Amino acid sequence: MTSSPTAALSEAGVSIWLDDLSRERIASGDLARLIAERDVVGVTTNPTIFAGALAKGERYDDQVHELAAAGADVDTAVFEITTDDVRDAADVFRPVYDRSSGFDGRVSIEVAPGLARDTAGTIAEAKALWAKVDRPNAMIKIPATVEGLDAITEAIGSGISVNVTLIFSLDRYRQVIEAYLAGLEQAKAAGLDLSTIHSVASFFVSRVDTEIDKRLVAIGTDEALALKSKAGVANARLAYELFEQEFGGERASALLAAGANRQRPLWASTGVKDPALPDTLYVTELVAPGVVNTMPEKTLEATFDHGVITGDTVTGAYTQAAEVLDALAGVGVDYDDVTLVLENEGVDKFIVSWNELLDTVRGALEAAR
């Protein structure tokens, strides 16, 4: 007997990661509580999350004063503050990491979003973040832009565990898997222990529905409106089909036999944006073995309170999912344009949040001085 929907979700093979982090959450014991009471086994962060935490977090005051006294500039201060939070969170999750043999207990930190189109800059920052956090259960988030693909390969090849973020299209996801496998081959050639290298591929869900639903409403036909809020789940289900195909292939199988890990699909952007939809939609409809669902706390609590977990809701639905994408094309929705717009918007939004974070820290440093 499972005691809660989140426990049932875990038993169905879904790793629950929290999409939020702050020093208050760590220091107050709330993060440890979520591990114990909500089956949370990992954390993801992004520039928006850190900007929010820094803007209202009194627990950062002492460190800000120390950095100001040391003459730190704003970039150095942000680097120190965020890596400290991730290191401390990684220590909270270390027991989860140990008992899952490195599978879970992961804490992700993202390279500066302004580097999303800069391969060399992303590689350098990924290595700097990995060295600074200095915890085996950290993951470095690298965006799945064209420029990010070679950076993913280089990071994996160097033994860095990577959370690939901002994936919207199936074609780009295929390229991300290719980049991961190429990195593993480099790591193997360098004599690294492949079993220590982990990766997830963060496939965004609700943002796909938001963008496509806007286009469907503009089209306005009954046929178009009948497709509202179906694209995100369909797209993610087809991503899981691709995951199964690619990691069942000869190339991946050879690496797995050498001790490598599969790059797990991660469902991101799982908070429901449309209030007319069930608030657990992107959890209950995307249950499959070996995936991660990273949830904002509101979605986590909704799932714990009233989520209905019925087992695998993905692997038997590939044909239906493909039909949804075909129908969208039939009414005039350009999938390639949608996913390109979403990738560019995703990068731009994180840059805005990053700049807000820099402004917050700059103001705090000036006040401290």
Disulfide bonds with the S-S distance in Angstrom:
none
